[in-house]
Structures are given as C-alpha cells and as structure tokens.
Amino acid sequence: MTTDSYYPGRWWHKLDDGRIQCDLCPRDCKLHEGQRGACFVRKMQGGEMILTTYGRSSGFCIDPIEKKPLAHFYPGSSVFSFGTAGCNLACKFCQNWDISKSREMDRLMDQAQPKEIARAAQSHNCKSVAFTYNDPVIFAEYAMDVADECHQLGIKTVAVTAGYIHDQARREFYAKMDAANVDLKAFTDEFYVKLTGAHLQPVLDTLIYLQHETDVWFEITTLLIPGKNDSDEEITALSQWIAKELGSDVPLHFSAFHPDYKMPDVPATPPATLVRAREIALRAGLHYVYTGNIHNVEGDTTFCPGCKTPLIVRDWYQIKDYRLTDTGHCPQCQTQIAGRFQHFELSRQFGPHRIPVAMHLARA
C-alpha cells in the first residue's frame, strides 16, 4: 500500500505497442500511460495496472440483509455495507449514479483497511459484510482482501454485482464470496448494448458458473423499466432460462424503476407490473419470486414450494412471522427451503433501519 492509496492491480497484461490491457472484465480496456479504464478506477501508471480506490470508500452503513436484496441468506441478520466509486457498466438508468458514475475521488470520504472493516463488522455484531452501492468487480482486489479478514473472524461476505467479469477474475473473486446478488438487467443483448454499454452473455456465464461450479449462495434481481424490458414475452423467457439453466430454487427479485440519471422521462414502474412479473415467473416454475421497492406483503413473503405455507412473512424489510426450522425446513411438510439459515428469533432481528458508520470516528 502506498501513501497515495494506489495499489497494484491484478488481471492485466502488456501489449506490444506499450499499452496494457485490463483483463478484469469483457470491456478489455487498453490503456496508455496515465489513462484510466472505463470504470475510471483502474489505471496504467509506471507501466503497470494500479487500483486507485483501494482502502477508500464512499461510505459505510449497517443494513438489513434483505436490502441487498437477499431473502434466503440468514434472514433478519445485519450486514456491514460499503462501496467505492466508479463502475464498469454505463447504465442510463443507474439508481446509484452519484456513486457509481462519479469521477471525483473526493466522493471517497472515508478510508479503511481490510482488517479495520472486518473488525468494525464484528464490533457491530454483523453476520456479513457486503460489497455494494457500486460494483465490487472494479475494486475486486480490495473486496477480496476484506473477505480474507472477514473469514478469519467468522464473518460472511456478500457481493452485490452486475456479474460483468472475465472467467479467470470471476473464479478468483467468487472464491472469496459466500453470497451474491447478481443483476440480470434484461434478457436481450439489445437492451444491454443500448442501455448499459455491455453485453448479456457474460452475465449469463457468471450465473451459470455460480450455480454449477461454486457453493456461493446467490439470488437474482431484475429492475423492470416500462417499455424497455417489462414485456410478458421477455419476462417469460428470462424466467424459463433461470428454471432450465440454474434451477427452480434460485430466488428472483423484480424491482421497480424510478426516473433518474439519463432516463428522467421514463415513468416509474407501476406496482402491477411487478405483481404480473412475479406471477409469470411462478408459472414458469420458479419457487421463490419476490417484488421489490413496492409495498406488497405477498411479494415479500417466502412460501414453501411444497405445501404453499407462508414461512417468512415480510413487510418491506421487517420480518413479521418466521416459521422455518433452524435447518431451513418447512415445519408443515418438511420440504427443504433453499438458502442459508440459522436459529432465528423474531424479537432479535436487525429490523428495517439503516445505521451509517463513520470509520474515522470508530478509530478515534
């Protein structure tokens, strides 16, 4: 670690013309000396790749795990959340654009080394640490080092990501993660190209890899945007692909778009659209489908796929009823519910609140 917070980057190689190529994600950015990649945080300096945001964060908060969103990963627990700045996608509908699209390093107001983050999570009794707010793929080295420190203290790690990453980096990154929520932003390459500046297939590759080659617990989120990716046909195709390629037990979250960033004139997603999407996905054979960013208790609730008993009843991020056994079985029909579960007491859940944490004050 150097005094100016620059850190050696991984996953790159030198080109014959003196440039270097970043091999982290499918953008394959080719950089001249002093030039930054599309993510704006990976840079060629001194003939090598450096990571300019290592140890620097846009903020730390303690959240309910359901906010990530993860419905089947230690429900009711708290997660220590942080991100940096920048992103390797260019989503015109970004809901965190002030962080993920920031090119101002003064956005990174707080600093913390991996060991400090793990200890802070432990001192606040957090079950896990989440790399979120912007995509952890672009600060993978930092996230992986934090994960190592967390695991030494028995703390789980969560990646909230668009899944846009090359195979070698994907393998090394997810080897450090216990859970992930992956954005499957749409189910057409046209949408990805026009609205994110990326492609669909690498995201599908990440999902297939997670399901078939790792023990990482993962859930999927699709933000439905009116007129862009919310047709019955596309939702059906997306749901059927998940059921066929990943299995019926992978939870799927449909969330609501709010006009922002470069799409202020597109209307907000009507709640009825999310309810319709959930019904389509359930008909396609998925067992666990949720609605997000709207008030819908049924769409927040985990039902047993065997006997349809409501097992975890949620209202926004508050758990109102919890009937799962400690081992994650339905008490009525003994069906095993997919996920990661532990002993749960309704009175001891973290709840819906969010607690900002100032790391510089914690060190004082």
C-alpha positions in Angstrom: 0.0 0.0 0.0 1.4 3.4 -1.0 0.8 6.7 0.7 -1.4 7.9 -2.2 -3.8 4.9 -1.9 -2.7 3.4 -5.2 -2.5 -0.4 -5.1 -1.2 -2.9 -7.6 -3.9 -4.3 -9.8 -4.4 -7.8 -11.0 -5.6 -9.3 -14.3 -3.8 -7.3 -16.9 -1.0 -7.9 -19.5 1.3 -5.7 -21.6 0.7 -5.1 -25.3 3.3 -4.8 -28.0 2.6 -1.1 -28.5 3.5 -0.2 -24.9 -0.1 -0.1 -23.6 -1.5 -2.5 -21.1 -4.9 -4.4 -21.4 -7.1 -4.9 -18.4 -8.3 -8.5 -18.3 -10.8 -8.0 -15.4 -14.0 -7.6 -17.4 -15.2 -8.0 -21.0 -14.5 -4.4 -21.8 -10.8 -5.3 -22.3 -9.7 -1.7 -21.8 -6.4 -0.9 -23.5 -4.6 1.9 -21.6 -1.8 4.3 -22.3 0.4 5.6 -19.5 -1.8 7.7 -17.2 -5.0 6.6 -18.8 -7.9 5.1 -16.8 -10.3 2.3 -17.8 -14.0 2.8 -18.4 -14.6 2.1 -14.7 -12.3 5.1 -14.0 -10.6 3.4 -11.1 -8.2 1.1 -12.8 -5.3 3.0 -14.3 -1.9 2.5 -16.1 0.8 4.1 -14.0 4.5 3.4 -14.3 3.8 0.8 -17.0 1.6 -1.3 -14.7 -2.0 -1.6 -13.6 -3.0 0.2 -10.4 -6.2 0.3 -8.4 -6.9 3.9 -7.3 -9.7 3.3 -4.8 -8.1 0.6 -2.6 -8.8 1.4 1.1 -11.1 4.3 0.2 -14.9 4.2 0.4 -18.0 6.2 -0.5 -19.5 5.3 2.9 -20.2 2.6 5.4 -23.7 1.5 6.7 -25.3 -1.3 8.5 -28.3 -2.6 6.6 -30.8 -5.5 6.9 -29.6 -8.3 4.7 -33.0 -8.1 2.9 -32.0 -4.8 1.5 -29.2 -6.3 -0.7 -31.7 -8.0 -1.6 -31.1 -11.4 -0.2 -34.2 -13.3 1.1 -32.6 -16.7 1.8 -29.2 -15.7 3.3 -29.6 -15.6 7.1 -32.9 -13.7 7.1 -33.2 -10.9 9.7 -29.4 -10.5 10.1 -27.4 -7.3 9.7 -24.8 -6.7 7.0 -22.0 -4.2 7.1 -22.2 -2.5 3.7 -19.8 -0.3 1.7 -18.7 0.6 -1.8 -16.1 2.8 -3.5 -16.7 4.8 -6.7 -17.0 4.0 -10.4 -18.5 1.2 -12.4 -17.6 -1.0 -15.4 -21.1 -0.6 -16.9 -22.7 2.6 -18.2 -26.4 2.1 -17.3 -28.5 5.0 -18.3 -31.0 4.1 -15.6 -28.5 3.8 -12.7 -30.1 4.3 -9.3 -26.8 5.0 -7.6 -25.3 7.1 -10.3 -23.9 9.7 -7.9 -21.5 7.0 -6.6 -21.1 4.5 -9.5 -20.7 7.2 -12.1 -18.6 9.5 -10.0 -15.3 10.6 -11.4 -14.5 12.7 -8.4 -12.2 11.0 -5.9 -13.5 13.3 -3.2 -16.6 11.1 -3.3 -14.4 8.7 -1.3 -14.9 10.4 2.1 -13.9 7.6 4.4 -10.9 5.3 4.5 -10.4 1.8 6.0 -8.0 -1.0 5.5 -9.4 -4.6 5.2 -8.7 -5.6 8.8 -10.5 -2.4 10.1 -13.6 -3.2 8.1 -13.7 -6.8 9.4 -13.3 -5.6 13.0 -15.9 -2.9 12.6 -18.4 -5.5 11.3 -17.6 -7.8 14.2 -17.9 -5.0 16.8 -21.4 -4.1 15.4 -22.4 -7.8 15.5 -22.9 -8.1 11.7 -23.3 -11.5 10.3 -21.8 -10.4 7.0 -20.0 -7.7 5.0 -21.5 -6.6 1.6 -19.6 -5.0 -1.2 -22.3 -2.9 -2.7 -23.5 0.6 -3.8 -21.2 0.4 -6.8 -20.0 -2.8 -8.4 -17.3 -4.7 -6.4 -15.9 -6.2 -9.6 -14.0 -3.0 -10.2 -12.5 -3.0 -6.7 -12.1 -6.8 -6.6 -8.6 -6.7 -5.0 -9.9 -4.6 -2.1 -13.0 -6.7 -1.7 -11.0 -10.0 -1.7 -8.6 -8.7 0.9 -11.6 -7.6 3.1 -13.1 -11.0 2.6 -10.0 -12.8 3.8 -10.0 -10.7 7.0 -13.8 -11.3 7.5 -13.4 -15.0 7.2 -10.8 -15.1 9.9 -13.4 -13.6 12.2 -16.2 -15.9 11.1 -18.0 -13.1 9.1 -19.6 -13.9 5.8 -19.1 -11.9 2.6 -21.7 -10.7 0.0 -21.1 -9.3 -3.5 -23.9 -7.1 -5.0 -22.9 -7.0 -8.6 -23.9 -6.9 -12.3 -21.7 -10.0 -12.9 -19.8 -8.5 -15.7 -16.4 -10.2 -15.3 -14.0 -12.4 -17.2 -13.5 -16.1 -16.3 -10.2 -16.0 -14.5 -11.0 -13.0 -12.4 -14.5 -14.5 -11.8 -13.0 -17.6 -10.4 -10.6 -15.8 -8.0 -13.2 -13.2 -7.0 -16.1 -15.6 -6.1 -13.7 -18.0 -4.3 -13.8 -15.3 -1.6 -17.6 -14.7 -1.6 -20.2 -16.5 0.5 -23.2 -15.0 -1.3 -24.1 -12.7 -4.1 -27.0 -10.8 -5.6 -26.5 -10.6 -9.4 -28.3 -8.0 -11.5 -29.8 -9.6 -14.6 -30.8 -6.3 -16.1 -32.8 -7.7 -19.0 -32.9 -10.7 -21.3 -31.9 -9.2 -24.6 -28.5 -8.2 -25.8 -30.1 -5.2 -27.5 -31.1 -3.8 -24.0 -27.6 -4.4 -22.6 -25.9 -2.7 -25.6 -28.2 0.3 -25.8 -28.8 1.0 -22.1 -25.7 -0.4 -20.3 -22.9 -0.3 -22.8 -22.3 -4.0 -22.2 -23.5 -7.4 -23.3 -25.8 -10.1 -21.9 -23.8 -13.3 -22.4 -21.0 -12.6 -19.8 -23.7 -12.1 -17.2 -25.3 -15.4 -18.1 -21.9 -17.0 -17.9 -21.4 -15.7 -14.4 -24.8 -17.1 -13.3 -24.1 -20.5 -14.8 -20.7 -20.5 -13.2 -22.0 -19.6 -9.8 -24.7 -22.3 -9.9 -22.7 -25.2 -11.3 -19.1 -24.6 -10.1 -19.3 -22.9 -6.7 -21.0 -23.1 -3.3 -21.8 -19.4 -3.4 -25.4 -18.7 -2.4 -26.9 -16.3 -5.0 -30.1 -14.5 -5.9 -31.0 -12.5 -9.0 -32.5 -9.1 -9.3 -34.1 -7.6 -12.4 -35.1 -4.0 -12.5 -38.2 -3.7 -14.7 -38.3 -0.5 -16.8 -41.5 0.4 -18.5 -41.3 -0.2 -22.2 -37.7 -1.5 -22.1 -37.7 -4.9 -20.5 -41.1 -5.5 -18.9 -43.0 -7.4 -21.7 -44.6 -10.7 -20.9 -42.5 -12.3 -23.5 -39.2 -11.1 -22.1 -40.1 -11.9 -18.5 -41.3 -15.3 -19.6 -38.0 -16.0 -21.5 -35.9 -14.8 -18.6 -37.8 -16.9 -16.0 -37.7 -20.0 -18.2 -34.0 -19.6 -18.7 -33.4 -19.4 -15.0 -35.5 -22.5 -14.3 -33.8 -24.5 -17.1 -30.2 -23.4 -16.7 -30.0 -22.6 -12.9 -32.9 -24.4 -11.4 -36.2 -23.5 -9.7 -34.6 -22.8 -6.3 -32.7 -19.7 -7.3 -34.6 -16.7 -5.9 -35.6 -13.9 -8.4 -36.4 -10.4 -7.3 -38.3 -8.0 -9.6 -37.7 -4.4 -8.5 -39.2 -1.1 -9.6 -37.5 1.6 -11.7 -37.6 5.2 -10.6 -36.9 8.0 -13.1 -33.2 9.1 -12.6 -29.9 9.8 -14.2 -30.2 9.7 -18.0 -33.8 8.4 -18.1 -35.8 11.0 -16.2 -38.6 11.0 -18.7 -39.4 7.3 -18.4 -42.2 6.7 -15.9 -41.8 4.8 -12.7 -42.7 1.1 -12.8 -46.3 0.5 -11.8 -46.7 -1.9 -8.8 -49.0 -4.0 -11.0 -46.0 -4.7 -13.4 -44.0 -6.3 -10.6 -47.0 -8.4 -9.5 -47.6 -9.5 -13.1 -43.9 -10.4 -13.5 -43.9 -12.4 -10.2 -47.0 -14.4 -11.5 -45.2 -15.1 -14.8 -42.1 -16.3 -13.1 -44.0 -18.6 -10.7 -45.9 -20.1 -13.7 -42.5 -20.7 -15.3 -41.6 -22.9 -12.4 -39.6 -20.7 -10.1 -40.2 -21.4 -6.4 -39.1 -18.1 -4.9 -40.1 -14.9 -6.6 -40.2 -11.5 -4.9 -41.2 -7.9 -5.6 -39.0 -5.0 -4.5 -39.4 -1.3 -4.0 -43.1 -1.6 -3.6 -45.4 -2.4 -0.6 -46.5 -5.9 -1.3 -46.5 -8.4 1.7 -47.3 -11.4 -0.6 -44.4 -10.4 -2.9 -42.1 -10.1 0.1 -43.0 -13.4 1.7 -41.2 -16.7 1.3 -43.7 -19.6 0.7 -43.0 -23.3 0.9 -42.9 -24.7 -2.7 -44.3 -28.0 -1.3 -47.4 -27.0 0.7 -47.5 -23.2 0.0 -47.3 -22.4 3.7 -46.1 -18.8 4.3 -42.7 -19.4 6.0 -41.1 -16.0 6.3 -43.7 -13.1 6.2 -42.1 -9.8 5.4 -43.4 -6.2 5.3 -40.7 -4.2 3.5 -37.5 -5.2 5.4 -39.4 -6.2 8.6 -40.0 -9.9 9.3 -43.5 -10.3 10.8 -43.6 -14.1 11.1 -40.9 -16.8 10.8 -41.8 -20.5 10.7 -38.7 -22.1 9.2 -36.9 -24.7 11.3 -33.3 -23.9 12.3 -32.2 -26.2 9.4 -34.3 -24.5 6.9 -37.2 -26.9 6.6 -40.9 -26.2 6.3 -42.5 -27.3 9.7 -45.6 -28.5 7.9 -44.3 -30.8 5.1 -40.6 -30.9 5.9 -39.6 -29.5 2.5 -36.1 -28.2 2.5 -36.1 -24.5 1.6 -33.1 -23.5 -0.5 -30.7 -21.0 1.2 -28.6 -20.4 4.2 -30.4 -20.4 7.5 -29.8 -20.4 11.3 -31.7 -20.2 14.5 -33.9 -17.1 14.3 -35.9 -15.2 17.0 -38.4 -12.7 15.8 -37.6 -10.3 18.7 -33.8 -10.3 17.8 -34.0 -9.5 14.1 -32.0 -6.5 13.0 -35.1 -4.8 11.5 -35.7 -2.3 8.7 -33.5 0.5 9.9 -30.2 1.6 8.4 -27.2 2.8 10.5 -24.4 4.9 9.0 -21.0 4.2 10.3 -18.1 6.7 10.2 -14.9 4.7 10.2 -12.7 7.7 11.1 -14.8 8.2 14.3 -14.7 4.5 15.1 -10.9 4.7 15.0 -10.8 7.8 17.2 
